[in-house]
Structure formats: structure tokens, C-alpha cells
């Protein structure tokens, strides 16, 4: 059995009855281990896991933190003068290089890059169009990446970089399908725009009559769009996060982000690069804002949200709740490191 399979099996065991989960065996089960970041006033919706040891988080109050010792200590590496910005996405290449996105209308949407572990930052993009509102970014490799804005002139706007986020260009919108009325992305976890492989990217939407996923196979120049079974019909509903383990197999999670609102059918899966989506037979019980495949697994993934963490061991067909802590985003690494982050400065690593 692979390490990923062992991890998935052990996570599934978290749902055993309390009478069975006691004594030393309970300590051997994987669990979220909360790390002290010293930032209880910050909500971290941006997360980039580099390894079991190294991770970056980005959040409110212009805050960026970095750990290189598995969460034992955190360095505040926030860009100077960014205290009023809302960082919602961060993509790190290693312990020294990272790109972070601030969201908001007009000039509140910005991109910064660091090459020295956050000691210094360079602002590489500032939005000057009052109609644009950037939500998420993704990278195909260390050089090529995209960022997305809510629709401008009726179409989602895409930024492209070829130099690792040092400079950005707005792509032509001729290959972008028209947006629905009220359609937008959700800057809830940094996972409304994701990629897999050298050219494929997916964009998640909500807020309109239908919740949709857009797919590009040419680094954002042309897009196709597909409806998902995740409910729309309200500005608070839709697809909030995507995860692809390869260019064909993906997961979508979402729901209604308002506390206490029902979120039926809040998960879906695809096996054909997003051309079609199937609803989960047993979806998460509530809104979920982040999702990630467990490393080296074809069937296991985690979804997180304010009311808990859910596990699938059958590639998104069924989900079960394995933790009730509040998290907004989740990310896993090839060396079997999984991290989650959320409100009140909460950051956790999955411990075995």
C-alpha cells in the first residue's frame, strides 16, 4: 500500500465511533495540528504549501507569513505599506520565491513578487481599471501564470505572465465566452483559478443563475464553459474552489457561503477535463471553500470550510466529515505535506 493510501485509510478511520477511538491508537491517526502564527486578528485565505516544512500564507491586513520549519515558527514577511490590502491568493515556487495577489476594486487589486523569502517585494501589477476586480492566480510552472478578474465588458478578464510574475499582460477577450448576468469568481481560497500541466487552466464561477466552470487548454487565450450541478441562482452561491490531479480528473466544491444557509449538492467531479460534471452522491454537509487532492493519490482528497473538513476516498463520489475546525483553504505537496488555513490566524498541518 502506498503512503497516500495509508494516509487516506487512516483519515477514513477518523469517523469511527468515539468508543473505538481511544487510547494510543487514536494518537496514530492523521489530524490537523494547529500551528501558532501569533496573528489571531488575520484571516488567511491564501495558502501555498511548498513542502512539509515550508509554507506561505496570505490574508487580511496585508499579511504574509512564511514557515520553513513545519509551522514551528513563522516569519512575518508582509510587503511594506500593504496594511490596508486584502491578500487572497499566494503562489510560492520555493522558500524564497513567491507571488501574492491582493483583491478589490480598482487599484486595490495588485500583484507583488519576492525573490528573497519576503525580505523585499516588488509590485509587478496594479489594476487601473475601476471595473476590474481580481480574485485568483495560478502558475503552470515557474515562469508562466495567469490571474483572473470578474467580468469586464461582459467577459472574465485574464492576466498573463511569462516571467514568473515580474510583469503582466491583459489577454484579448475574444476567446472568452460571455459571462452570465451577475456571474463572478469567489476570492475565498485562492482556488477559483487553478491549473494542471503546462497549458490547462480552469476558472470557477458563481453568483449567477448557473454555477459554471471555464476551461482553457492554451494558457488562457481561449476558453470553453460548462454548467455544473452545484446550485447557483443567488449572489452567494456557486463553485468556490477547484482541484485537478491531472488534466482530466477534477473536483469542484462550493455552496452558499452565508452562515446557516443550506448548501445541497455542494460538490461535483469531472473525468474529462471539465467538459462534463457529475454531482457527488454524498456531498459535504455544508459550504466548502477549498479542496485539494492528497499527494500521489488517484482517489483521496480533502475539502475544507468554516464548519469542517471532509474526506473523499473515491475521487469525489462521496464525502465524509473528519474534522469540525474552521478552515478556508487547503493545499498538499508531493512529500505528503498537507496544510490548511483560515480565520483567526489559524494554520494547521496534517500530522500522521
C-alpha positions in Angstrom: 0.0 0.0 0.0 1.3 3.4 -0.9 1.9 6.2 1.6 -1.0 8.1 0.1 -3.3 5.1 0.5 -2.2 4.6 4.1 -2.9 8.3 4.8 -6.4 8.0 3.2 -7.2 4.9 5.1 -6.2 6.4 8.3 -8.1 9.6 7.6 -11.2 7.5 6.9 -10.7 5.9 10.4 -11.3 9.3 11.9 -15.0 8.6 11.6 -15.0 5.6 13.9 -17.3 5.7 16.9 -15.9 7.5 20.0 -15.9 4.3 21.9 -13.5 2.8 19.4 -11.3 5.9 19.1 -9.4 6.0 22.4 -6.0 5.2 23.9 -2.8 5.1 21.9 -4.4 4.1 18.6 -6.2 7.5 18.5 -2.8 9.2 18.5 -1.6 7.4 15.4 -4.4 8.8 13.2 -3.7 11.8 11.0 -5.1 15.0 12.3 -4.9 18.7 11.8 -2.2 20.1 14.1 -2.9 23.8 14.6 0.3 25.9 14.5 0.7 29.2 16.5 1.1 32.0 14.0 0.6 34.8 16.5 -1.9 36.5 14.2 -5.4 36.0 15.7 -6.7 39.1 14.0 -5.9 37.9 10.5 -7.9 35.6 8.2 -5.7 33.6 5.9 -7.5 32.7 2.6 -4.3 32.5 0.6 -2.1 29.4 1.1 0.8 27.9 -0.8 2.4 24.7 0.5 5.9 24.1 -0.8 6.7 21.0 1.4 6.0 19.5 4.8 8.5 22.1 6.2 7.8 25.2 4.1 4.5 27.0 3.5 3.3 30.6 2.8 0.0 32.1 3.9 -1.6 35.4 2.9 -4.6 37.2 4.3 -6.3 40.3 5.6 -4.5 43.4 6.9 -1.9 42.9 4.1 -0.3 40.0 6.0 2.0 37.4 4.5 3.7 34.8 6.7 6.3 32.1 5.9 7.5 29.0 7.8 10.4 26.8 7.0 10.3 24.5 10.0 6.9 22.8 9.6 5.0 25.6 11.4 7.1 25.7 14.5 7.9 29.3 13.8 6.6 31.9 11.4 8.2 35.0 9.9 6.1 38.0 9.1 7.2 38.9 5.6 4.4 41.2 4.7 5.1 43.8 1.9 5.7 47.2 3.4 2.8 49.6 3.3 0.2 46.9 2.5 -1.7 47.0 5.7 -5.0 48.0 4.0 -4.8 45.3 1.4 -6.6 42.0 1.4 -4.3 39.2 0.2 -6.4 36.3 -1.0 -4.0 34.2 -3.1 -0.3 33.3 -3.0 1.7 31.0 -5.2 5.2 30.1 -4.0 7.8 28.3 -6.0 10.1 27.6 -3.1 11.2 29.1 0.3 12.4 32.3 -1.4 10.2 33.0 -4.4 6.5 33.8 -4.2 3.8 35.8 -5.9 0.9 37.3 -3.9 -2.4 38.7 -5.1 -4.4 41.5 -3.4 -8.1 41.7 -4.3 -10.5 44.6 -4.6 -11.9 47.2 -6.9 -9.6 49.4 -8.9 -6.1 49.9 -7.5 -6.8 47.6 -4.5 -6.1 44.7 -6.9 -2.4 44.3 -7.0 0.4 41.6 -7.5 3.7 41.5 -5.6 6.7 39.2 -6.1 9.6 38.4 -3.8 12.8 36.6 -4.6 14.4 36.7 -1.2 11.9 35.0 1.1 9.9 38.1 1.7 12.7 40.4 2.8 11.8 42.6 -0.2 8.9 42.8 -2.5 8.3 44.3 -5.9 4.8 45.4 -7.0 4.5 44.0 -10.5 0.9 44.8 -11.3 -1.6 47.4 -10.1 -5.1 47.4 -11.6 -6.1 50.8 -13.1 -9.5 49.8 -14.4 -12.2 50.6 -11.9 -14.4 47.9 -13.5 -12.0 45.1 -12.8 -11.8 43.1 -9.5 -9.1 40.3 -9.4 -9.8 37.2 -7.5 -7.2 34.4 -8.0 -4.0 33.5 -9.7 -2.3 30.3 -10.8 1.0 29.2 -12.3 1.8 26.4 -14.8 5.5 26.5 -14.0 8.0 28.9 -12.5 7.5 31.3 -15.4 4.0 31.0 -16.9 1.0 32.0 -14.9 -2.5 33.6 -15.0 -4.6 35.9 -12.9 -8.4 36.4 -13.3 -10.8 39.3 -12.8 -14.5 39.4 -12.5 -16.1 40.2 -15.9 -15.3 43.5 -17.6 -17.5 44.4 -20.6 -19.3 41.1 -20.1 -16.3 38.7 -20.1 -13.9 37.5 -17.5 -10.6 39.3 -17.8 -7.3 37.3 -17.8 -3.8 38.5 -17.0 -0.8 36.5 -18.2 2.8 36.4 -17.2 5.8 34.8 -18.9 8.5 35.8 -16.4 7.3 34.4 -13.1 5.0 37.3 -12.2 7.5 40.1 -12.7 5.3 41.6 -15.5 1.7 41.0 -16.6 -0.3 41.5 -19.8 -4.1 41.5 -20.2 -5.0 38.9 -22.7 -7.5 39.6 -25.5 -11.1 38.5 -24.5 -12.1 37.3 -28.0 -11.6 33.7 -26.8 -13.6 34.1 -23.6 -17.3 33.1 -23.6 -19.8 35.8 -22.4 -20.4 35.9 -18.7 -23.9 35.4 -17.3 -25.7 38.3 -15.5 -24.2 38.6 -12.1 -21.5 36.0 -12.7 -18.2 36.4 -10.9 -15.4 34.5 -9.1 -15.2 33.9 -5.4 -11.9 35.1 -3.8 -12.5 32.7 -0.9 -9.5 30.4 -1.0 -7.2 31.2 -3.9 -8.7 28.2 -5.8 -11.2 29.9 -8.2 -8.4 29.7 -10.8 -6.3 26.6 -11.0 -4.0 24.8 -13.4 -2.6 21.3 -14.2 0.3 20.6 -16.5 1.9 23.1 -18.9 -1.2 24.6 -20.5 -4.5 23.7 -18.9 -6.4 26.1 -16.6 -9.9 26.2 -15.1 -11.9 29.0 -13.7 -14.8 28.6 -11.2 -17.8 30.9 -11.1 -20.9 31.7 -9.1 -23.4 34.5 -8.4 -25.4 33.8 -11.5 -28.4 31.6 -12.4 -26.0 28.7 -13.0 -22.6 27.8 -11.4 -20.1 27.1 -14.2 -16.5 26.1 -14.8 -14.5 27.5 -17.7 -11.5 25.6 -19.2 -8.6 26.7 -21.3 -6.1 24.4 -22.9 -3.8 27.1 -24.2 -2.8 29.1 -21.2 -5.8 31.4 -21.1 -6.2 32.5 -24.7 -9.4 30.5 -25.5 -11.9 29.1 -23.1 -14.9 26.7 -23.1 -17.6 26.7 -20.5 -19.7 24.1 -18.8 -22.6 24.2 -16.3 -22.0 22.3 -13.0 -24.6 20.6 -10.8 -23.6 22.8 -7.9 -26.5 25.2 -7.3 -26.5 28.8 -8.4 -29.3 31.3 -8.6 -28.0 33.6 -5.8 -25.0 36.0 -5.4 -23.8 33.9 -2.5 -23.9 30.5 -4.3 -21.7 28.7 -6.8 -18.4 27.0 -7.3 -15.8 28.3 -4.9 -12.8 26.0 -5.4 -11.4 23.6 -7.9 -8.6 21.0 -7.8 -7.2 18.9 -10.7 -4.9 15.9 -10.1 -4.1 15.8 -13.8 -5.6 17.5 -16.9 -8.7 15.2 -16.9 -9.7 14.5 -13.3 -11.0 17.4 -11.2 -13.1 18.3 -8.2 -15.3 21.3 -7.5 -16.7 22.4 -4.2 -18.9 25.3 -3.1 -22.4 26.0 -1.9 -23.8 29.1 -0.2 -21.2 31.0 1.9 -23.8 32.6 4.2 -23.7 31.1 7.7 -26.6 28.8 8.4 -27.7 28.5 4.8 -28.2 25.1 3.3 -25.7 24.0 0.7 -27.1 20.9 -1.0 -25.1 19.3 -3.8 -22.0 21.3 -2.9 -19.5 19.1 -4.7 -19.0 17.7 -8.2 -16.4 15.8 -10.1 -15.1 15.5 -13.7 -13.1 12.9 -15.5 -12.9 14.7 -18.9 -11.1 18.0 -18.2 -14.4 19.7 -17.2 -16.4 19.0 -20.3 -19.0 17.3 -18.0 -19.5 17.4 -14.2 -21.3 14.9 -12.0 -22.7 15.6 -8.6 -21.3 13.8 -5.6 -23.6 11.1 -4.3 -22.9 12.1 -0.8 -21.6 15.7 -0.8 -20.2 17.6 2.1 -22.9 18.6 4.6 -22.2 22.4 4.2 -20.5 25.1 2.2 -16.8 24.3 1.4 -14.4 26.9 0.1 -11.2 24.9 -0.5 -10.3 21.5 -1.9 -7.0 19.5 -2.6 -6.1 16.1 -3.8 -4.0 14.1 -1.3 -0.5 13.6 -2.8 0.1 10.6 -5.1 -3.5 9.5 -4.8 -6.0 8.9 -7.6 -9.0 8.8 -5.2 -8.4 10.7 -2.0 -8.9 14.4 -1.4 -9.8 16.9 1.3 -12.4 19.7 1.3 -12.5 22.5 3.9 -14.8 25.2 5.0 -15.9 27.2 8.1 -17.7 24.2 9.6 -15.2 21.4 9.0 -13.0 19.2 6.8 -14.4 16.4 4.6 -12.6 13.5 3.1 -13.3 11.5 -0.1 -11.6 8.2 -0.8 -13.5 7.5 -4.1 -12.5 10.5 -6.2 -15.3 12.8 -5.1 -18.3 10.4 -5.3 -18.8 10.5 -1.6 -17.5 12.7 1.2 -17.4 12.3 5.0 -16.7 14.9 7.7 -13.4 14.1 9.6 -12.9 17.4 11.5 -15.0 20.3 12.6 -12.4 23.1 12.7 -12.8 26.2 10.6 -10.6 26.5 7.5 -10.9 28.4 4.3 -8.2 26.8 2.1 -6.1 23.7 1.8 -3.0 22.7 -0.1 -0.9 19.5 -0.3 2.7 18.8 -1.5 4.4 15.8 -3.2 6.3 15.0 0.0 3.0 14.2 1.8 2.6 17.6 3.4 -1.0 19.0 3.7 -1.7 22.4 5.1 -4.9 24.3 5.8 -5.5 28.0 6.8 -8.4 30.2 7.8 -9.9 32.7 10.2 -8.3 33.9 13.5 -4.8 33.3 12.2 -5.5 29.5 12.0 -2.9 27.5 10.1 -2.6 23.7 10.5 -0.6 20.8 9.1 -1.8 17.3 8.7 0.1 15.2 11.2 0.5 11.4 11.0 
